[in-house]
């Protein structure tokens, strides 16, 4: 079980990751609108975005209490 201080730390980290994920959405959209665009840069941004999504899911799972049905 995690304590309140650790929970707050995880929530702050989660919020930061969510903001970064949203920002990457914007950057990727702007990059794709500007033709021609750098495919390597686009791939790196998408890979980073996927990595953030995985980390967000992991943190959300940690913050969600296990409920035994």
Biopython code that builds the backbone (N, CA, C, O; Angstrom):
import numpy as np
from Bio.PDB.StructureBuilder import StructureBuilder

atoms = [
    (1, "UNK", "N", (0.843, -1.184, 0.000)),
    (1, "UNK", "CA", (0.000, 0.000, 0.000)),
    (1, "UNK", "C", (0.883, 1.240, 0.000)),
    (1, "UNK", "O", (1.895, 1.282, 0.699)),
    (2, "UNK", "N", (0.511, 2.233, -0.768)),
    (2, "UNK", "CA", (1.308, 3.446, -0.827)),
    (2, "UNK", "C", (0.712, 4.503, 0.082)),
    (2, "UNK", "O", (-0.505, 4.582, 0.253)),
    (3, "UNK", "N", (1.592, 5.323, 0.668)),
    (3, "UNK", "CA", (1.117, 6.347, 1.603)),
    (3, "UNK", "C", (0.675, 7.598, 0.846)),
    (3, "UNK", "O", (0.813, 7.688, -0.374)),
    (4, "UNK", "N", (0.139, 8.564, 1.603)),
    (4, "UNK", "CA", (-0.416, 9.778, 0.995)),
    (4, "UNK", "C", (0.639, 10.597, 0.259)),
    (4, "UNK", "O", (0.365, 11.154, -0.804)),
    (5, "UNK", "N", (1.829, 10.672, 0.816)),
    (5, "UNK", "CA", (2.890, 11.453, 0.192)),
    (5, "UNK", "C", (3.304, 10.833, -1.150)),
    (5, "UNK", "O", (3.506, 11.544, -2.134)),
    (6, "UNK", "N", (3.425, 9.527, -1.175)),
    (6, "UNK", "CA", (3.783, 8.836, -2.414)),
    (6, "UNK", "C", (2.663, 8.959, -3.442)),
    (6, "UNK", "O", (2.925, 9.116, -4.635)),
    (7, "UNK", "N", (1.419, 8.889, -2.984)),
    (7, "UNK", "CA", (0.275, 9.044, -3.880)),
    (7, "UNK", "C", (0.293, 10.428, -4.526)),
    (7, "UNK", "O", (0.060, 10.558, -5.728)),
    (8, "UNK", "N", (0.567, 11.453, -3.733)),
    (8, "UNK", "CA", (0.618, 12.820, -4.256)),
    (8, "UNK", "C", (1.762, 12.977, -5.259)),
    (8, "UNK", "O", (1.604, 13.650, -6.277)),
    (9, "UNK", "N", (2.890, 12.368, -4.982)),
    (9, "UNK", "CA", (4.023, 12.404, -5.901)),
    (9, "UNK", "C", (3.654, 11.741, -7.229)),
    (9, "UNK", "O", (3.971, 12.258, -8.300)),
    (10, "UNK", "N", (2.981, 10.590, -7.148)),
    (10, "UNK", "CA", (2.556, 9.881, -8.361)),
    (10, "UNK", "C", (1.547, 10.710, -9.158)),
    (10, "UNK", "O", (1.592, 10.736, -10.388)),
    (11, "UNK", "N", (0.646, 11.382, -8.456)),
    (11, "UNK", "CA", (-0.353, 12.216, -9.145)),
    (11, "UNK", "C", (0.290, 13.397, -9.854)),
    (11, "UNK", "O", (-0.100, 13.745, -10.969)),
    (12, "UNK", "N", (1.278, 14.016, -9.207)),
    (12, "UNK", "CA", (1.982, 15.130, -9.851)),
    (12, "UNK", "C", (2.742, 14.640, -11.083)),
    (12, "UNK", "O", (2.743, 15.300, -12.122)),
    (13, "UNK", "N", (3.377, 13.497, -10.964)),
    (13, "UNK", "CA", (4.110, 12.908, -12.087)),
    (13, "UNK", "C", (3.140, 12.581, -13.231)),
    (13, "UNK", "O", (3.434, 12.838, -14.398)),
    (14, "UNK", "N", (1.991, 12.016, -12.879)),
    (14, "UNK", "CA", (0.978, 11.678, -13.873)),
    (14, "UNK", "C", (0.496, 12.931, -14.605)),
    (14, "UNK", "O", (0.357, 12.922, -15.828)),
    (15, "UNK", "N", (0.245, 13.985, -13.873)),
    (15, "UNK", "CA", (-0.219, 15.228, -14.483)),
    (15, "UNK", "C", (0.830, 15.776, -15.451)),
    (15, "UNK", "O", (0.489, 16.240, -16.539)),
    (16, "UNK", "N", (2.087, 15.724, -15.063)),
    (16, "UNK", "CA", (3.159, 16.180, -15.949)),
    (16, "UNK", "C", (3.229, 15.364, -17.229)),
    (16, "UNK", "O", (3.432, 15.912, -18.312)),
    (17, "UNK", "N", (3.062, 14.059, -17.102)),
    (17, "UNK", "CA", (3.092, 13.189, -18.276)),
    (17, "UNK", "C", (1.901, 13.462, -19.190)),
    (17, "UNK", "O", (2.038, 13.452, -20.414)),
    (18, "UNK", "N", (0.738, 13.704, -18.601)),
    (18, "UNK", "CA", (-0.451, 14.001, -19.407)),
    (18, "UNK", "C", (-0.267, 15.300, -20.196)),
    (18, "UNK", "O", (-0.667, 15.391, -21.357)),
    (19, "UNK", "N", (0.339, 16.298, -19.558)),
    (19, "UNK", "CA", (0.596, 17.569, -20.246)),
    (19, "UNK", "C", (1.584, 17.347, -21.389)),
    (19, "UNK", "O", (1.378, 17.846, -22.495)),
    (20, "UNK", "N", (2.651, 16.604, -21.123)),
    (20, "UNK", "CA", (3.637, 16.330, -22.165)),
    (20, "UNK", "C", (3.006, 15.555, -23.328)),
    (20, "UNK", "O", (3.313, 15.823, -24.489)),
    (21, "UNK", "N", (2.131, 14.603, -23.023)),
    (21, "UNK", "CA", (1.455, 13.808, -24.048)),
    (21, "UNK", "C", (0.584, 14.704, -24.930)),
    (21, "UNK", "O", (0.589, 14.578, -26.155)),
    (22, "UNK", "N", (-0.163, 15.612, -24.294)),
    (22, "UNK", "CA", (-1.003, 16.556, -25.049)),
    (22, "UNK", "C", (-0.147, 17.474, -25.920)),
    (22, "UNK", "O", (-0.489, 17.747, -27.071)),
    (23, "UNK", "N", (0.969, 17.946, -25.361)),
    (23, "UNK", "CA", (1.863, 18.820, -26.118)),
    (23, "UNK", "C", (2.427, 18.095, -27.335)),
    (23, "UNK", "O", (2.539, 18.679, -28.413)),
    (24, "UNK", "N", (2.779, 16.833, -27.165)),
    (24, "UNK", "CA", (3.289, 16.056, -28.291)),
    (24, "UNK", "C", (2.231, 15.904, -29.380)),
    (24, "UNK", "O", (2.549, 15.930, -30.569)),
    (25, "UNK", "N", (0.977, 15.744, -28.974)),
    (25, "UNK", "CA", (-0.131, 15.700, -29.945)),
    (25, "UNK", "C", (-0.107, 16.943, -30.833)),
    (25, "UNK", "O", (-0.212, 16.856, -32.057)),
    (26, "UNK", "N", (0.033, 18.098, -30.186)),
    (26, "UNK", "CA", (0.045, 19.370, -30.918)),
    (26, "UNK", "C", (1.255, 19.466, -31.837)),
    (26, "UNK", "O", (1.135, 19.875, -32.992)),
    (27, "UNK", "N", (2.421, 19.087, -31.322)),
    (27, "UNK", "CA", (3.645, 19.168, -32.125)),
    (27, "UNK", "C", (3.549, 18.250, -33.339)),
    (27, "UNK", "O", (3.915, 18.642, -34.447)),
    (28, "UNK", "N", (3.060, 17.039, -33.135)),
    (28, "UNK", "CA", (2.929, 16.079, -34.234)),
    (28, "UNK", "C", (1.943, 16.602, -35.282)),
    (28, "UNK", "O", (2.200, 16.506, -36.482)),
    (29, "UNK", "N", (0.833, 17.148, -34.833)),
    (29, "UNK", "CA", (-0.160, 17.679, -35.774)),
    (29, "UNK", "C", (0.421, 18.831, -36.591)),
    (29, "UNK", "O", (0.220, 18.901, -37.804)),
    (30, "UNK", "N", (1.145, 19.738, -35.922)),
    (30, "UNK", "CA", (1.740, 20.867, -36.642)),
    (30, "UNK", "C", (2.813, 20.400, -37.618)),
    (30, "UNK", "O", (2.931, 20.927, -38.724)),
    (31, "UNK", "N", (3.590, 19.409, -37.200)),
    (31, "UNK", "CA", (4.639, 18.883, -38.066)),
    (31, "UNK", "C", (4.043, 18.248, -39.324)),
    (31, "UNK", "O", (4.575, 18.421, -40.420)),
    (32, "UNK", "N", (2.956, 17.526, -39.167)),
    (32, "UNK", "CA", (2.336, 16.853, -40.305)),
    (32, "UNK", "C", (1.645, 17.847, -41.244)),
    (32, "UNK", "O", (1.482, 17.567, -42.432)),
    (33, "UNK", "N", (1.242, 18.996, -40.721)),
    (33, "UNK", "CA", (0.615, 20.030, -41.557)),
    (33, "UNK", "C", (1.635, 20.736, -42.437)),
    (33, "UNK", "O", (1.296, 21.241, -43.507)),
    (34, "UNK", "N", (2.868, 20.769, -41.993)),
    (34, "UNK", "CA", (3.916, 21.461, -42.732)),
    (34, "UNK", "C", (4.624, 20.471, -43.658)),
    (34, "UNK", "O", (5.438, 19.662, -43.213)),
    (35, "UNK", "N", (4.305, 20.547, -44.932)),
    (35, "UNK", "CA", (4.935, 19.639, -45.893)),
    (35, "UNK", "C", (6.131, 20.339, -46.514)),
    (35, "UNK", "O", (6.045, 21.545, -46.750)),
    (36, "UNK", "N", (7.198, 19.694, -46.785)),
    (36, "UNK", "CA", (7.526, 18.322, -46.381)),
    (36, "UNK", "C", (7.988, 18.304, -44.929)),
    (36, "UNK", "O", (8.524, 19.292, -44.426)),
    (37, "UNK", "N", (7.779, 17.193, -44.272)),
    (37, "UNK", "CA", (8.195, 17.078, -42.877)),
    (37, "UNK", "C", (9.215, 15.963, -42.727)),
    (37, "UNK", "O", (9.324, 15.073, -43.570)),
    (38, "UNK", "N", (9.948, 16.036, -41.646)),
    (38, "UNK", "CA", (11.024, 15.093, -41.356)),
    (38, "UNK", "C", (10.428, 13.807, -40.776)),
    (38, "UNK", "O", (9.935, 13.795, -39.648)),
    (39, "UNK", "N", (10.480, 12.733, -41.555)),
    (39, "UNK", "CA", (9.893, 11.455, -41.123)),
    (39, "UNK", "C", (10.590, 10.897, -39.877)),
    (39, "UNK", "O", (9.938, 10.322, -39.006)),
    (40, "UNK", "N", (11.896, 11.066, -39.796)),
    (40, "UNK", "CA", (12.628, 10.567, -38.641)),
    (40, "UNK", "C", (12.190, 11.289, -37.371)),
    (40, "UNK", "O", (11.976, 10.666, -36.332)),
    (41, "UNK", "N", (12.062, 12.599, -37.468)),
    (41, "UNK", "CA", (11.605, 13.371, -36.317)),
    (41, "UNK", "C", (10.186, 12.957, -35.932)),
    (41, "UNK", "O", (9.879, 12.814, -34.748)),
    (42, "UNK", "N", (9.329, 12.767, -36.918)),
    (42, "UNK", "CA", (7.951, 12.349, -36.658)),
    (42, "UNK", "C", (7.918, 10.988, -35.965)),
    (42, "UNK", "O", (7.158, 10.792, -35.017)),
    (43, "UNK", "N", (8.735, 10.054, -36.434)),
    (43, "UNK", "CA", (8.784, 8.733, -35.803)),
    (43, "UNK", "C", (9.253, 8.826, -34.358)),
    (43, "UNK", "O", (8.718, 8.148, -33.481)),
    (44, "UNK", "N", (10.250, 9.662, -34.112)),
    (44, "UNK", "CA", (10.757, 9.827, -32.738)),
    (44, "UNK", "C", (9.694, 10.425, -31.824)),
    (44, "UNK", "O", (9.531, 9.996, -30.682)),
    (45, "UNK", "N", (8.981, 11.408, -32.331)),
    (45, "UNK", "CA", (7.923, 12.022, -31.529)),
    (45, "UNK", "C", (6.809, 11.019, -31.221)),
    (45, "UNK", "O", (6.308, 10.960, -30.098)),
    (46, "UNK", "N", (6.433, 10.243, -32.217)),
    (46, "UNK", "CA", (5.375, 9.244, -32.009)),
    (46, "UNK", "C", (5.836, 8.154, -31.038)),
    (46, "UNK", "O", (5.045, 7.667, -30.231)),
    (47, "UNK", "N", (7.098, 7.776, -31.115)),
    (47, "UNK", "CA", (7.634, 6.776, -30.189)),
    (47, "UNK", "C", (7.632, 7.320, -28.759)),
    (47, "UNK", "O", (7.293, 6.606, -27.815)),
    (48, "UNK", "N", (8.012, 8.584, -28.610)),
    (48, "UNK", "CA", (7.997, 9.216, -27.284)),
    (48, "UNK", "C", (6.561, 9.284, -26.758)),
    (48, "UNK", "O", (6.314, 9.031, -25.579)),
    (49, "UNK", "N", (5.628, 9.623, -27.628)),
    (49, "UNK", "CA", (4.222, 9.714, -27.231)),
    (49, "UNK", "C", (3.705, 8.355, -26.768)),
    (49, "UNK", "O", (2.979, 8.277, -25.777)),
    (50, "UNK", "N", (4.070, 7.285, -27.473)),
    (50, "UNK", "CA", (3.669, 5.939, -27.086)),
    (50, "UNK", "C", (4.286, 5.548, -25.737)),
    (50, "UNK", "O", (3.633, 4.932, -24.895)),
    (51, "UNK", "N", (5.538, 5.914, -25.555)),
    (51, "UNK", "CA", (6.211, 5.654, -24.288)),
    (51, "UNK", "C", (5.497, 6.371, -23.138)),
    (51, "UNK", "O", (5.315, 5.803, -22.061)),
    (52, "UNK", "N", (5.097, 7.615, -23.378)),
    (52, "UNK", "CA", (4.361, 8.377, -22.362)),
    (52, "UNK", "C", (3.024, 7.706, -22.049)),
    (52, "UNK", "O", (2.615, 7.626, -20.890)),
    (53, "UNK", "N", (2.355, 7.231, -23.086)),
    (53, "UNK", "CA", (1.062, 6.564, -22.894)),
    (53, "UNK", "C", (1.216, 5.341, -21.998)),
    (53, "UNK", "O", (0.390, 5.105, -21.116)),
    (54, "UNK", "N", (2.275, 4.561, -22.226)),
    (54, "UNK", "CA", (2.536, 3.382, -21.393)),
    (54, "UNK", "C", (2.815, 3.776, -19.939)),
    (54, "UNK", "O", (2.316, 3.145, -19.008)),
    (55, "UNK", "N", (3.615, 4.821, -19.762)),
    (55, "UNK", "CA", (3.944, 5.287, -18.409)),
    (55, "UNK", "C", (2.697, 5.829, -17.707)),
    (55, "UNK", "O", (2.504, 5.605, -16.512)),
    (56, "UNK", "N", (1.857, 6.538, -18.454)),
    (56, "UNK", "CA", (0.603, 7.063, -17.887)),
    (56, "UNK", "C", (-0.279, 5.908, -17.423)),
    (56, "UNK", "O", (-0.838, 5.955, -16.327)),
    (57, "UNK", "N", (-0.405, 4.884, -18.242)),
    (57, "UNK", "CA", (-1.224, 3.721, -17.885)),
    (57, "UNK", "C", (-0.672, 3.028, -16.636)),
    (57, "UNK", "O", (-1.438, 2.590, -15.777)),
    (58, "UNK", "N", (0.650, 2.932, -16.539)),
    (58, "UNK", "CA", (1.279, 2.296, -15.375)),
    (58, "UNK", "C", (0.996, 3.094, -14.100)),
    (58, "UNK", "O", (0.661, 2.520, -13.064)),
    (59, "UNK", "N", (1.131, 4.413, -14.183)),
    (59, "UNK", "CA", (0.870, 5.253, -13.011)),
    (59, "UNK", "C", (-0.610, 5.220, -12.620)),
    (59, "UNK", "O", (-0.940, 5.172, -11.435)),
    (60, "UNK", "N", (-1.487, 5.244, -13.604)),
    (60, "UNK", "CA", (-2.919, 5.179, -13.305)),
    (60, "UNK", "C", (-3.264, 3.867, -12.616)),
    (60, "UNK", "O", (-4.103, 3.840, -11.715)),
    (61, "UNK", "N", (-2.629, 2.786, -13.029)),
    (61, "UNK", "CA", (-2.865, 1.488, -12.395)),
    (61, "UNK", "C", (-2.375, 1.498, -10.946)),
    (61, "UNK", "O", (-2.998, 0.893, -10.073)),
    (62, "UNK", "N", (-1.270, 2.180, -10.697)),
    (62, "UNK", "CA", (-0.756, 2.268, -9.331)),
    (62, "UNK", "C", (-1.679, 3.088, -8.444)),
    (62, "UNK", "O", (-1.830, 2.796, -7.258)),
    (63, "UNK", "N", (-2.289, 4.103, -9.015)),
    (63, "UNK", "CA", (-3.140, 5.004, -8.232)),
    (63, "UNK", "C", (-4.556, 4.450, -8.036)),
    (63, "UNK", "O", (-5.278, 4.885, -7.139)),
    (64, "UNK", "N", (-4.944, 3.497, -8.873)),
    (64, "UNK", "CA", (-6.277, 2.922, -8.754)),
    (64, "UNK", "C", (-6.229, 1.767, -7.770)),
    (64, "UNK", "O", (-5.476, 0.814, -7.971)),
    (65, "UNK", "N", (-7.019, 1.839, -6.710)),
    (65, "UNK", "CA", (-6.985, 0.746, -5.736)),
    (65, "UNK", "C", (-7.553, -0.538, -6.319)),
    (65, "UNK", "O", (-8.489, -0.523, -7.118)),
    (66, "UNK", "N", (-6.966, -1.637, -5.902)),
    (66, "UNK", "CA", (-7.490, -2.949, -6.319)),
    (66, "UNK", "C", (-8.788, -3.209, -5.581)),
    (66, "UNK", "O", (-8.860, -3.114, -4.356)),
    (67, "UNK", "N", (-9.809, -3.537, -6.349)),
    (67, "UNK", "CA", (-11.121, -3.826, -5.763)),
    (67, "UNK", "C", (-11.432, -5.298, -5.998)),
    (67, "UNK", "O", (-11.494, -5.768, -7.134)),
    (68, "UNK", "N", (-11.620, -5.987, -4.928)),
    (68, "UNK", "CA", (-11.944, -7.396, -5.030)),
    (68, "UNK", "C", (-13.456, -7.533, -5.137)),
    (68, "UNK", "O", (-14.196, -7.114, -4.247)),
    (69, "UNK", "N", (-13.899, -8.121, -6.233)),
    (69, "UNK", "CA", (-15.343, -8.248, -6.470)),
    (69, "UNK", "C", (-15.908, -9.458, -5.771)),
    (69, "UNK", "O", (-17.108, -9.719, -5.861)),
]
sb = StructureBuilder()
sb.init_structure("model")
sb.init_model(0)
sb.init_chain("A")
sb.init_seg("    ")
for serial, (resi, resn, name, xyz) in enumerate(atoms, 1):
    if name == "N":
        sb.init_residue(resn, " ", resi, " ")
    sb.init_atom(name, np.array(xyz, "f"), 0.0, 1.0, " ", f" {name:<3s}", serial, name[0])
structure = sb.get_structure()
